[in-house]
Amino acid sequence: MELDKELAIYVELVNNALMKHFPIEARSDYLSTLTGLEDAVFDEAAINETVTKPAWDLLSRGGKRWRPVIMLLTYEALGGDPREIADLSIIIELIHNGTLAVDDVEDDSDLRRGKPCIHKIYGVDVAINMGNTLYYLPLVYFMRLGNYTSEVMSELTRIYLEEMLNLSLGQALDIAWHRSLNKSVTEEMYLTMCRLKTGSLARLSARMACRLAKVSEAEEKKVSNFSDAIAVAFQIQDDILNIVGEEALYGKEIGGDIKEGKRTLMVIYALRTLEKREAERLNEILQMRTSEPELIKEAIYLIKKSGAVKYAEEKAKQIIKDAWQKVEDVFIEGKAKELLRGLTEFLITRKF
């Protein structure tokens, strides 16, 4: 609870920045700034119905905001004042929510944060376009405002482009595997996919913080690798919760990864260690991409039987431990450093 209380200060900075720079109701003056079209006549109602309303529907459901919070904590742990870059933190959070809307379409998911997915409420076309809009809206917005030098914006844009490409490549791997285009996915391949798909926004947060804090290239590399490790461990825990979590807490359907045929660390371990007949059965169910509750239960039983849940939990802990040891000397002693440590521990032990 103490961690929640301390982190709430940073979450509030993010939420305030969202309200300030991404209005719940977009008006012509905001749209003119965003697009650079000063004399344009905008259909405000149409844009609100298809962009801001569904986006704020998703944003208002909560979410842990840990990606932009990492940006703020990292900046502070490197000697800066998080309030100085709070506005830029919305880049991470808006992109993240955009990916959620699009991912849910790709996965044909039903629930997100305990409520129907955006495409289930507003339609597939709205969800995809809204998600894509959030990928680049915040960065363009800050470029239009001109509050940062051209050199800084150029470097932030380069970081953004690199990590957005990585994110898309990670998603491509995830899609290919749950379509069973590769039936021999290894643990190393899975970890790389996590680094690309889930790690990209964490690295984007950390790298932007490092650039704004003006740290050395060597220090940036260490911090980037640390944020990368946080994201991988977070993804492993998310996979675990999809198998053994409580749906009321988790906010997504339990067994959804089975339905989608995903190759998680636990699936890879189970296929590697189960008896041949059981491994073949698990693989068969995954390839069905089934919504049948009994088949999903059978797959979960086989995964649990293999000991994969315990293996994944230990793997996540080891990843975090190794990464922290390499970055600990970079961060300044103080509250932000301790909160970073506490946040990483929470992300691999959470129940939601």
C-alpha positions as CSV (number, residue, x, y, z in Angstrom):
1,M,0.0,0.0,0.0
2,E,2.9,2.4,0.7
3,L,4.2,1.7,-2.8
4,D,0.8,2.5,-4.2
5,K,0.6,5.8,-2.3
6,E,4.1,6.9,-3.5
7,L,3.5,5.9,-7.1
8,A,0.1,7.6,-7.1
9,I,2.0,11.0,-7.2
10,Y,3.6,10.0,-10.5
11,V,0.4,8.5,-11.9
12,E,-1.4,11.8,-11.1
13,L,1.3,13.7,-13.1
14,V,0.6,11.5,-16.1
15,N,-3.2,11.8,-15.7
16,N,-3.0,15.6,-15.4
17,A,-0.9,15.8,-18.5
18,L,-3.4,13.6,-20.4
19,M,-6.2,15.9,-19.4
20,K,-4.1,19.0,-20.4
21,H,-2.9,17.8,-23.8
22,F,-5.5,15.3,-25.0
23,P,-8.9,16.8,-24.5
24,I,-12.0,14.7,-23.8
25,E,-13.8,16.8,-26.4
26,A,-11.6,18.0,-29.3
27,R,-12.4,21.4,-30.6
28,S,-11.3,23.3,-33.7
29,D,-8.5,25.2,-32.0
30,Y,-6.9,21.9,-30.7
31,L,-7.4,20.2,-34.1
32,S,-5.8,23.2,-35.9
33,T,-2.8,23.0,-33.7
34,L,-2.6,19.2,-34.1
35,T,-3.0,19.2,-37.9
36,G,-1.3,22.5,-38.7
37,L,-4.4,23.5,-40.8
38,E,-5.3,26.9,-39.5
39,D,-8.2,27.6,-41.9
40,A,-9.7,24.2,-42.0
41,V,-13.4,23.5,-41.1
42,F,-13.5,20.4,-38.8
43,D,-16.4,18.1,-38.1
44,E,-15.7,18.1,-34.4
45,A,-18.5,15.7,-33.6
46,A,-17.2,13.1,-36.0
47,I,-13.7,13.2,-34.7
48,N,-14.9,13.1,-31.1
49,E,-17.1,10.0,-31.8
50,T,-14.4,8.1,-33.6
51,V,-11.2,9.2,-31.8
52,T,-11.5,11.0,-28.5
53,K,-14.6,9.3,-27.1
54,P,-13.4,5.7,-27.6
55,A,-9.8,6.7,-26.6
56,W,-11.1,8.2,-23.3
57,D,-13.4,5.3,-22.8
58,L,-10.2,3.1,-22.6
59,L,-8.1,5.6,-20.7
60,S,-10.8,6.2,-18.1
61,R,-10.9,2.4,-17.2
62,G,-7.7,2.9,-15.3
63,G,-4.6,0.9,-16.2
64,K,-1.4,0.8,-14.2
65,R,0.3,3.7,-16.2
66,W,3.6,2.0,-15.3
67,R,5.2,2.8,-18.7
68,P,5.0,6.6,-18.4
69,V,5.7,6.3,-14.6
70,I,9.0,4.5,-15.5
71,M,9.8,7.5,-17.7
72,L,9.3,9.9,-14.8
73,L,11.0,7.8,-12.2
74,T,14.0,7.1,-14.5
75,Y,14.4,10.9,-15.1
76,E,14.3,11.6,-11.4
77,A,16.7,8.7,-10.6
78,L,19.1,10.3,-13.1
79,G,18.9,13.7,-11.3
80,G,15.9,15.4,-12.9
81,D,12.6,16.7,-11.7
82,P,9.8,14.5,-13.1
83,R,7.5,17.5,-13.4
84,E,9.8,18.9,-16.1
85,I,8.9,16.1,-18.5
86,A,5.4,15.1,-17.2
87,D,3.8,16.4,-20.4
88,L,5.9,14.2,-22.6
89,S,4.8,11.1,-20.6
90,I,1.5,11.1,-22.4
91,I,3.4,10.0,-25.6
92,I,3.9,6.6,-24.0
93,E,0.5,6.2,-22.5
94,L,-1.4,7.2,-25.6
95,I,0.6,4.9,-27.8
96,H,0.1,2.1,-25.3
97,N,-3.7,2.5,-25.3
98,G,-3.6,2.6,-29.1
99,T,-1.8,-0.7,-29.2
100,L,-4.4,-2.2,-26.8
101,A,-7.3,-1.3,-29.1
102,V,-5.6,-2.7,-32.2
103,D,-4.3,-5.8,-30.4
104,D,-7.8,-6.6,-29.2
105,V,-9.1,-6.5,-32.8
106,E,-6.2,-8.7,-34.0
107,D,-6.8,-11.2,-31.1
108,D,-10.6,-11.0,-31.3
109,S,-10.6,-10.4,-27.6
110,D,-13.8,-9.8,-25.6
111,L,-12.7,-7.9,-22.4
112,R,-10.2,-5.2,-21.7
113,R,-9.8,-3.8,-18.2
114,G,-13.0,-5.6,-17.1
115,K,-15.2,-4.1,-19.9
116,P,-16.0,-5.0,-23.5
117,C,-13.1,-4.2,-25.9
118,I,-13.3,-1.0,-27.8
119,H,-14.1,-2.7,-31.1
120,K,-17.0,-4.5,-29.4
121,I,-18.5,-1.2,-28.5
122,Y,-17.6,1.2,-31.3
123,G,-16.8,-1.2,-34.2
124,V,-13.6,-2.7,-35.7
125,D,-13.1,0.3,-38.1
126,V,-13.2,2.8,-35.3
127,A,-11.0,0.8,-33.0
128,I,-8.2,0.3,-35.6
129,N,-8.2,3.9,-36.8
130,M,-8.4,5.3,-33.2
131,G,-5.5,3.0,-32.2
132,N,-3.4,4.1,-35.2
133,T,-4.1,7.8,-34.5
134,L,-2.8,7.4,-30.9
135,Y,0.5,6.0,-32.3
136,Y,1.6,9.4,-33.6
137,L,-0.8,12.0,-32.3
138,P,1.1,12.9,-29.1
139,L,4.5,13.2,-30.7
140,V,3.2,15.4,-33.6
141,Y,1.3,17.5,-31.0
142,F,4.4,18.3,-29.1
143,M,6.3,19.0,-32.3
144,R,3.6,21.5,-33.3
145,L,3.8,23.3,-29.9
146,G,7.5,24.0,-30.4
147,N,8.4,23.8,-26.7
148,Y,11.5,21.8,-27.3
149,T,14.5,22.6,-29.5
150,S,14.6,21.0,-32.9
151,E,17.6,19.0,-31.8
152,V,15.8,17.5,-28.9
153,M,12.7,16.7,-30.9
154,S,14.8,15.2,-33.6
155,E,16.4,12.8,-31.2
156,L,13.1,12.0,-29.4
157,T,11.6,11.3,-32.9
158,R,14.4,9.0,-33.8
159,I,14.0,7.0,-30.6
160,Y,10.2,6.9,-31.2
161,L,10.6,5.6,-34.7
162,E,13.1,2.9,-33.7
163,E,10.9,1.6,-30.9
164,M,7.7,1.7,-32.9
165,L,9.3,-0.4,-35.6
166,N,10.4,-2.8,-32.9
167,L,6.9,-3.0,-31.4
168,S,5.4,-3.8,-34.8
169,L,8.0,-6.6,-35.4
170,G,7.2,-8.1,-32.0
171,Q,3.5,-8.1,-32.8
172,A,4.3,-9.7,-36.1
173,L,6.0,-12.6,-34.4
174,D,3.2,-13.0,-31.9
175,I,0.6,-13.1,-34.7
176,A,2.7,-15.6,-36.7
177,W,3.1,-17.9,-33.7
178,H,-0.5,-18.0,-32.7
179,R,-1.3,-18.8,-36.4
180,S,1.1,-21.8,-35.9
181,L,3.3,-20.5,-38.7
182,N,6.2,-21.8,-36.6
183,K,5.6,-24.8,-34.4
184,S,9.1,-24.9,-33.0
185,V,9.3,-21.6,-31.1
186,T,12.2,-21.6,-28.6
187,E,12.4,-19.9,-25.3
188,E,15.1,-17.5,-26.7
189,M,12.7,-16.6,-29.6
190,Y,9.9,-15.9,-27.1
191,L,12.1,-13.6,-25.0
192,T,13.1,-11.7,-28.1
193,M,9.4,-11.3,-29.1
194,C,8.7,-9.9,-25.6
195,R,11.6,-7.5,-25.9
196,L,10.2,-6.2,-29.2
197,K,6.5,-6.2,-28.4
198,T,6.3,-5.4,-24.7
199,G,9.8,-4.0,-24.2
200,S,9.5,-1.3,-26.9
201,L,7.4,1.2,-25.0
202,A,9.3,0.6,-21.8
203,R,12.6,1.3,-23.7
204,L,10.9,4.3,-25.3
205,S,10.2,5.7,-21.9
206,A,13.6,5.0,-20.5
207,R,15.5,6.2,-23.6
208,M,13.5,9.5,-23.8
209,A,14.2,10.0,-20.1
210,C,17.9,9.4,-20.6
211,R,18.1,11.8,-23.6
212,L,16.4,14.5,-21.6
213,A,18.6,13.9,-18.6
214,K,21.7,14.0,-20.9
215,V,23.3,10.9,-19.6
216,S,26.2,9.1,-21.4
217,E,25.6,6.6,-24.1
218,A,26.9,3.8,-21.8
219,E,24.5,4.8,-19.0
220,E,21.6,5.0,-21.5
221,K,22.4,1.5,-22.6
222,K,22.2,0.1,-19.1
223,V,19.0,1.9,-18.3
224,S,17.5,0.8,-21.6
225,N,18.3,-2.8,-20.9
226,F,16.8,-2.5,-17.4
227,S,13.5,-1.1,-18.7
228,D,13.6,-3.9,-21.3
229,A,13.9,-6.5,-18.6
230,I,11.0,-5.0,-16.6
231,A,8.8,-5.3,-19.7
232,V,9.8,-8.9,-20.4
233,A,9.2,-9.9,-16.8
234,F,5.8,-8.0,-16.9
235,Q,4.8,-10.0,-20.0
236,I,5.7,-13.3,-18.4
237,Q,3.6,-12.4,-15.3
238,D,0.8,-11.3,-17.6
239,D,1.0,-14.7,-19.3
240,I,0.9,-16.4,-15.9
241,L,-2.2,-14.5,-14.9
242,N,-3.9,-15.5,-18.1
243,I,-3.7,-19.0,-16.9
244,V,-4.0,-18.9,-13.1
245,G,-5.4,-15.4,-12.4
246,E,-8.8,-14.3,-11.2
247,E,-10.8,-12.8,-14.1
248,A,-12.4,-10.2,-11.8
249,L,-9.0,-8.9,-10.9
250,Y,-7.2,-9.6,-14.2
251,G,-9.8,-7.7,-16.3
252,K,-9.4,-10.0,-19.3
253,E,-10.8,-13.5,-20.0
254,I,-8.8,-16.3,-18.3
255,G,-7.4,-18.7,-20.9
256,G,-7.6,-16.0,-23.6
257,D,-4.0,-16.9,-24.7
258,I,-5.1,-20.5,-25.2
259,K,-8.1,-19.3,-27.3
260,E,-5.6,-17.3,-29.4
261,G,-3.1,-20.2,-29.7
262,K,-0.3,-18.1,-28.2
263,R,3.2,-19.5,-27.7
264,T,4.0,-18.2,-24.2
265,L,7.0,-19.1,-22.1
266,M,4.8,-21.6,-20.2
267,V,3.6,-23.2,-23.4
268,I,7.1,-23.5,-24.7
269,Y,8.3,-25.1,-21.5
270,A,5.3,-27.4,-21.3
271,L,5.7,-28.6,-24.9
272,R,9.4,-29.3,-24.1
273,T,8.8,-31.2,-20.9
274,L,5.5,-33.0,-21.1
275,E,5.3,-36.6,-22.3
276,K,5.0,-36.8,-26.1
277,R,1.3,-37.7,-26.1
278,E,0.4,-34.8,-23.8
279,A,2.6,-32.3,-25.6
280,E,1.0,-33.3,-28.9
281,R,-2.4,-32.8,-27.3
282,L,-1.5,-29.4,-26.0
283,N,-0.2,-28.4,-29.4
284,E,-3.4,-29.7,-31.0
285,I,-5.6,-27.5,-28.8
286,L,-3.5,-24.4,-29.4
287,Q,-3.8,-24.9,-33.2
288,M,-7.6,-25.1,-32.9
289,R,-7.8,-21.5,-31.5
290,T,-10.9,-22.7,-29.7
291,S,-13.4,-20.9,-27.5
292,E,-14.6,-24.2,-26.1
293,P,-14.3,-24.0,-22.2
294,E,-13.5,-27.6,-21.7
295,L,-10.7,-27.6,-24.2
296,I,-9.2,-24.4,-22.7
297,K,-9.4,-26.1,-19.2
298,E,-7.6,-29.1,-20.6
299,A,-4.8,-27.0,-22.0
300,I,-4.4,-25.1,-18.8
301,Y,-4.3,-28.4,-16.9
302,L,-1.5,-29.7,-19.1
303,I,0.5,-26.4,-18.7
304,K,0.1,-26.5,-14.9
305,K,1.0,-30.2,-14.8
306,S,4.3,-29.6,-16.6
307,G,5.4,-27.2,-13.8
308,A,5.6,-24.3,-16.4
309,V,3.9,-21.8,-14.1
310,K,6.6,-22.1,-11.4
311,Y,9.3,-22.1,-14.1
312,A,8.0,-18.9,-15.6
313,E,7.7,-17.2,-12.1
314,E,11.4,-18.0,-11.4
315,K,12.4,-16.9,-14.8
316,A,10.8,-13.5,-14.4
317,K,12.4,-13.0,-11.0
318,Q,15.9,-13.9,-12.3
319,I,15.5,-11.5,-15.3
320,I,14.7,-8.6,-12.9
321,K,17.5,-9.5,-10.5
322,D,20.2,-9.7,-13.2
323,A,19.0,-6.4,-14.8
324,W,18.9,-4.5,-11.5
325,Q,22.5,-5.5,-10.6
326,K,23.7,-4.0,-13.9
327,V,21.9,-0.7,-13.5
328,E,22.0,0.0,-9.8
329,D,25.1,2.1,-9.9
330,V,23.6,4.4,-12.6
331,F,20.7,5.6,-10.5
332,I,21.1,8.3,-7.8
333,E,20.3,7.1,-4.3
334,G,16.9,8.3,-3.2
335,K,13.1,7.8,-3.4
336,A,13.0,7.4,-7.2
337,K,15.5,4.7,-7.2
338,E,13.7,2.8,-4.4
339,L,10.4,3.3,-6.2
340,L,11.8,1.8,-9.4
341,R,13.0,-1.2,-7.4
342,G,9.6,-1.5,-5.7
343,L,7.7,-1.1,-9.0
344,T,9.7,-3.9,-10.7
345,E,9.0,-6.3,-7.8
346,F,5.3,-5.4,-7.9
347,L,5.1,-6.1,-11.7
348,I,6.3,-9.7,-11.3
349,T,4.1,-10.5,-8.2
350,R,0.9,-8.7,-9.1
351,K,-2.5,-10.4,-9.3
352,F,-4.0,-8.0,-11.9
